[in-house]
Amino acid sequence: MTCYFRHLQEVFKKAGITVTPENKREVDRVIHNIVGVKYKNCPAAWREVKKRISEDEEGFASGLKKSLTVNQ
């Protein structure tokens, strides 16, 4: 779980998200949901996240922020 989070620090910063031990699992679930990958399939999620970020990093960060706000 969250094996790719270290690569997303800039995205989290743009989205205004601080990942903590308490919210890490929820953030991971939301990311999997956004990219349409079954939860806990880290390699597939990371592949899709990289693709989405290369296409539109600002849009991905915005979508992540919006999804986390809705889920809280």
SVG drawing of the C-alpha trace seen along z (x, -y; Angstrom):
<svg xmlns="http://www.w3.org/2000/svg" viewBox="-19 -24 28 30">
<polyline fill="none" stroke="black" stroke-width="0.4" points="0.0,0.0 1.0,-3.6 4.3,-2.4 4.1,-5.3 3.3,-8.1 6.9,-9.2 6.6,-10.1 3.5,-12.2 4.7,-14.8 4.4,-17.6 0.9,-16.5 -0.1,-16.3 1.3,-19.8 -0.6,-21.2 -3.8,-19.6 -3.2,-21.0 -3.1,-17.5 -1.0,-16.5 -0.7,-12.7 -0.6,-11.4 -0.7,-7.9 -4.3,-8.5 -5.4,-9.4 -2.9,-7.5 -5.2,-4.5 -8.1,-6.8 -5.9,-8.8 -4.7,-5.6 -8.3,-4.3 -9.3,-7.6 -6.4,-7.5 -7.3,-3.9 -10.8,-5.0 -9.9,-8.0 -7.7,-5.9 -10.2,-3.0 -7.9,-0.3 -8.9,2.3 -7.7,1.2 -4.3,2.6 -3.1,3.2 -0.2,0.8 1.7,1.4 -1.4,0.9 -2.5,-2.2 1.0,-3.7 1.1,-3.1 -2.2,-4.8 -1.3,-7.7 1.9,-8.4 -0.1,-8.4 -2.7,-10.8 -0.1,-13.1 1.9,-13.3 -1.3,-14.3 -2.6,-16.8 -1.0,-17.1 -3.0,-20.1 -6.3,-18.3 -5.2,-15.2 -4.3,-17.2 -7.6,-19.1 -9.6,-15.9 -7.8,-14.3 -8.5,-17.3 -12.2,-17.3 -12.6,-13.5 -11.0,-13.7 -13.2,-16.6 -16.3,-14.7 -15.2,-11.6 -14.6,-13.5"/>
</svg>
